Amino acid sequence: MAAGHVAKRVLEKVGIDVFAYVKEAASVACPAVDHEKALSYNKAYKRMRCDLDPFYQEIYVKGRITREMRFLEKSYVFAEIEKEIPEIRQKAPKMTKEEVREKYGVHDVMNCPDIDAADEMVTACKRIHKTGDSSGGVVEVVATGVPVGLGEPMFYKLDAELGRMLGIGAVKCVEVGSGYAAKDMVGSVSNDTLRAEGGKVYFNSNNAGGITGGLTTGQPIVARLVVKPTPTIDKPQSTIDKYTLENKMLAAITRRDPTIVARVWPVPRP
């Protein structure tokens, strides 16, 4: 992620923006949102998280860690900060969800560019969590400003490279463009037809997700990641004793996340 963050900054210099957000959680889906609006929301959401994160404020805003410091210097500072964790937590800025929405225009918990849908997602996740269970969801990844012709038409197709996101923990599926919906389409609907306008060529749709024949088309690249439910749940499940191979029942008694999807979205952005 650290290397990806650097790559993201380099891409921004040439007009390419890569961002991700929660598209679906606990079977509640976010309606279609304009990519520019989603990008603007994404930036506002990250700004809110930084402003309200006491550790970000303490470490970076106050300058306790700087780019000029060497590794061992940073290690020393982090060791000192570790001792101060209780005090730093007490410094966390307090804002109600209404105040967050008024100031930043975002949801206070879920990075979903439709606030009403985000509310429903959180409610659904909490409802499932109260039963001791967990839920999954979908993260949508978008890249805008990508020029035509990036990729490779044979062995290293760009959409095949995007499949590497299966390496992200809890991700069980990667779809590009219309993805699984393509199975229910006919060719005349699936095809991204063309038109000429003002001496330029435009697509009438983007079912290909910005990639055709392994190469970028100049349209936004759109991919979605299916995130499985949190494996650790507070419900009895059958398992085995690894030493005796006896059948056993196990229920988690530790802290557990209601869903992972709300935490996965920062990972695929680079």
Secondary structure, DSSP 8 states (H G I E B T S, - for coil): -HHHHHHHHHHHHTT-EEEEEEEEETTEE-----HHHHHHHHHHHHHHHHHH-HHHIIIIITTSS-TTS-HHHHHHHHHHHHHTHHHHHHT-----HHHHHHHHSS-SS---S-HHHHHHHHHHHHHHHHTT--B-EEEEEEEES--TT-B-SSTT-HHHHHGGGGGSTTEEEEEETTGGGGGG--HHHHS--EEEETTEEEES--TTTTEETTEE-SS-EEEEEEE---S--SS-EEEE-TTT--EEEE---S---SBSHHHHTTTT--
